[in-house]
Amino acid sequence: MGAVVLLSACGPVTPPEEPQEIAAHQQTLYELNGLSPNGLAFNGLAFNGLAFNGLAFNGLAFNGLAFNGLSTAEFSSWFQADPALGNMVMKYVVACALPPGETRSHTPPDSNITYTWTGNLGLAPDWANGAPASLAEQQLISACLAAHTNKFGVRVPISVLGRTGLGEAIPYTRQELEDFAEKEACFFGNLFTGEGIYVGNDGRMLHHNNSSSRACARSDEKEDERQPCMPIVRVHHKCDKYCEKDKEKDFYAQCTYKGVTYQAITTRMRKDDVFKCGDGVCQYTESCGTGDNPDDCKDCGPCPAP
């Protein structure tokens, strides 16, 4: 992984020009995950609360991303190398780092297109105020990006819990915990320093006939061995083997792995987003076949003859 220079949060702060894709619900946000795992290798860069996941894996490979400010030549060079990827990555970075109501914008040289990204979770208040991201903020943004990847490229609502770089809990309610009743995963690591990014199961391992719309967060034991979501590395024990819960016991505050302690992000999902082969519905996580597991599922019918 290439070196990453820390981004200073300079650049215009303007009112949102487009409707927010992430809707606020009381003090927190339901987010849709959708970043794909290749977005995690900072070849580009990809939030938390109640949200939609949607980042692509290549957003996690920040090679060449200069985190010195959005108006620098380094940032512009990185962004112009792949504007579509850069736009996706910065959408998630800004949403993770900045609070609701704040935006950051970038207009590439010799372009009439201005890209504007909206804050959401406020995980990195120092960075948002123009200072270099602290170590805690680096870790939280890294975990937040990983939490928003989606192997299938679909937008799925998740609940994201944790603390900001200043140690303040992301607001949540008991209703949120009830609506997102499936404990899912813990995310931790540091993409900025090349230490990697990790995920552990927080809930039950998937039964052999189940599959998850959030495959990179929720897995069965077989997937633990395959490591299908690199650069996200699945640790081989549940979160409670590595992580300590917050005093409210609703989420993990930090995780220690290979002797390093990281600030963590915890995710929850809806029960309806865990699928079962055998329920008569062919889901996008299931493949044709005659069996009762997602890779050979009778719900999708027999596979065509070769």
Secondary structure, 3 states (H helix, E strand, C coil): CCCCECCCCCCCCCCCCCCCCCCEECCEECEEEEEEEEECCCCCCCCCCEEEEEEEEECCCCCCCECCCCCCHHHHHHHHHCHHHHHHHHHHHHHHHCCCCCEEEECCCCCCCCEEEECCCCCCHHHHCCCCCCHHHHHHHHHHHHHCECCCCCCEEEEEEEECCCCCECCCCHHHHHHCCEEEEEEEEECCCCCEEEEEECCCCCCCCEEECCCCCCCCHHHHHHCCCCCEEECCCCHHHCEEECCCCCCEEEEEECCEEEECEEEEECHHHEEECCCCCCCCCCCCCCCEECCEEHHHCCCCCC
